[in-house]
Amino acid sequence: MKKANFFAKLSVIVGLICGLPLLSIADVNIYICSTASATLNYVGGHTLVAGDRVIWQEFDGADNPIGAGPVELTYTSSLTDVALTLSAASDITTLGSHFYKAYVLSANPANCSGDLSDEVEIYRLPDLILDLTPLISSYCAEASGTTAESVITASTTTQESHVLPTDVLLAYNWSATKDGIAVTPISSIGTAQTNNTGGLSLTNTFTMNATGVGEYSFSATVAYPSQSASGITIKGGCSANSNTPAVVTVTPKPGKPTITVD
């Protein structure tokens, strides 16, 4: 890994003098959304003793220190003493990749500095926006018209029009009412498209084939499931509700006429 800045060079030089080994932190590659937090844990490389300090720092993609500056945490008796918890609400507020490294500074009076750890990446996901669109807004009961179904499409967009990584999944969930009363199960009036578990899908559909006369109002949610396509963890679902319901009306079939002759 390049050591392209003073922060990195200093830790390497002092680490070689004092003989502290490379710090290891958990091999994490994690996505978080706006309701979540992530904790970076120290997992070894050097056995900490009371008074040792772990210094955490955010870096940009060019390996330069950024942010408010290093965070110094002192070990007393537990590795949780030196774990760094980062909140999407306050610490990782910008969308996209954030890189963190750490090193150990030994207890006084030596103050020896170990090597920088490898970086870990935390990816801040955008909030989701969901809109519903029915293919047709009404059809005739009992297949008495030209069609007997309507396909409602849920379309997902993102905060700041941020492009989602392709290994992030989205999970959709549908609900409906008929004349204001919840439809349970929703499968009694149609079929929801199975969620894609192999890659990113920005749309999902519900095919309505109800024959009962009435007004059907559809809603949906979209969220990040806890597991991505490649096994990378996603913290926080950040569920979004559809902005407005999609309404489809099933109109009655006209009655059979009676003919009289005068």
Buried (B, 14 or more C-beta within 10 A) or exposed (E): EEBEBEBBEBBBEBBEEBEBEBBBBEEBEBBBBBBBBBEBBBEEBBEBEEEBBBBBBBBEEEBEBEBEEBBEBBBEEEEEBBBBEBBBEEBBEEBBEBBBBBBBBBBEEEEBBBBBBEBBBBBBBBBBBBBBEBBBEBBBBEEEBEEBBBBBBBBBEBBEEBEBBEBBBBBBBBBBBBEEEEBEEBEEBBBBBEBBEEEBBBBBBBBBBBBEBBBBBBBBBBBBBEEBBEEBEBBBBBBBEBEEBBBBBBBEBEEEEEEEEE
